[in-house]
Amino acid sequence: MTMEVEIGVERLRLARLPTPIEALERRSRVLGREIHVKRDDLTDTLASGNKIRKLEFALAAARRAGADTLITCGAAQSNHARATAVLGIRCGFAVRLVLLGDAEDRDRGNHLIDRILGARIRYIDAAGWKRRAAIMAEEAEEVARAGGQAWVLPEGGSDEIGTLGYLRAALEIRAQEEATGRRFDHLVCALGTGGTMAGLAAGFALAGRGPRVHGICVCNDADYFAARTAPLYEAVARRWLPELDPRRCRPEIVEGYKGLGYGISDENARAGLLELAREEGLILDPVYTMKAWMGLCGLIEDGTIAPGETVLFLHSGGLFGLLGRGDEFRDC
Ligand SMILES: Cc1ncc(COP(=O)(O)O)c(C=O)c1O
């Protein structure tokens, strides 16, 4: 794997970048706004989606620290856990996953890929999830007792190192804007653990220009995400980029599109997913990107995205998650 130094920080080149920006011509006509999609579902086949950009920086840091094992956590169908397993193994690390749930859906979606890759899996229940940091620390101690060295990543990879992934993506989008002469007024993305939105907001602040960033909550609420992301801007500025002014990182956090709750899709979301798939050949996932898409439609309806304005929708992946929930689409 090639190591590069960008924005003053080491990064492993793992993703196929830059990802393309494509027009959604038919949906744009229906919605009366020019909508483009940033195809971050195309960052890789197995490690597809948004997590790979965060992992490029995290795995470089792990390697620099001399770690030989990666430990992370997530739901049994976690996209982040799967991407960490793929890239960890590709880069020569052993991988341990702490997964909320049990082996019930082990033959589907992300969970299947984790197992095919031979990641070591420890299942935890809801009470264990509250203690996930301690459980990952126990795993790290076990690695150390066996003479190894672990590197622990939080859920979603959303710490300050992970934030650099989407900070860099914002600079990539700015370069694409410059190259094409097209400017986006708004960017819409899903908010799951916050690192993607935070990185984008920081990157556009650093560039001194960029679209308004709308993060659509798929879990928790705006206060939670505001509190979770504020320290990320501070830490990025303090550790690597003193020219970044955290006060200029001001994404707009949007509530109201969680539906029945995190990870639960309803009739509306499923119908929307099918509509977009059949009209544009673009497949979203029920947990993250579909809810973000519904948020985008809501922002058009309430006038936040005005007629004549341009929108960039971040397709952050999730296909394996969808393939883990095929039973919800039995009737289509
Ligand atoms: C497919 C997909 N899209 C979006 C997100 C949200 O990104 P973040 O966790 O950085 O907020 C996630 C993970 O949480 C994801 O797996």
The ligand as an SDF file (V2000), in Angstrom:
LIG
                    3D

 16 16  0  0  0  0  0  0  0  0999 V2000
  -23.4960    3.6760    4.4550 C   0  0  0  0  0  0  0  0  0  0  0  0
  -23.2640    4.7160    5.5080 C   0  0  0  0  0  0  0  0  0  0  0  0
  -23.5860    5.9770    5.2180 N   0  0  0  0  0  0  0  0  0  0  0  0
  -23.4230    6.9590    6.1360 C   0  0  0  0  0  0  0  0  0  0  0  0
  -22.9380    6.6940    7.4010 C   0  0  0  0  0  0  0  0  0  0  0  0
  -22.8050    7.8170    8.3610 C   0  0  0  0  0  0  0  0  0  0  0  0
  -21.4860    8.2860    8.4470 O   0  0  0  0  0  0  0  0  0  0  0  0
  -20.9260    8.7950    9.8340 P   0  0  0  0  0  0  0  0  0  0  0  0
  -20.9210    7.6180   10.7590 O   0  0  0  0  0  0  0  0  0  0  0  0
  -19.5780    9.2990    9.5340 O   0  0  0  0  0  0  0  0  0  0  0  0
  -21.8520    9.8460   10.3350 O   0  0  0  0  0  0  0  0  0  0  0  0
  -22.5770    5.3760    7.7390 C   0  0  0  0  0  0  0  0  0  0  0  0
  -22.0600    4.9790    9.0680 C   0  0  0  0  0  0  0  0  0  0  0  0
  -22.4250    5.3910   10.1170 O   0  0  0  0  0  0  0  0  0  0  0  0
  -22.7480    4.3590    6.7610 C   0  0  0  0  0  0  0  0  0  0  0  0
  -22.4180    3.0850    7.0250 O   0  0  0  0  0  0  0  0  0  0  0  0
  1  2  1  0
  2  3  1  0
  2 15  2  0
  3  4  2  0
  4  5  1  0
  5  6  1  0
  5 12  2  0
  6  7  1  0
  7  8  1  0
  8  9  2  0
  8 10  1  0
  8 11  1  0
 12 13  1  0
 12 15  1  0
 13 14  2  0
 15 16  1  0
M  END
$$$$
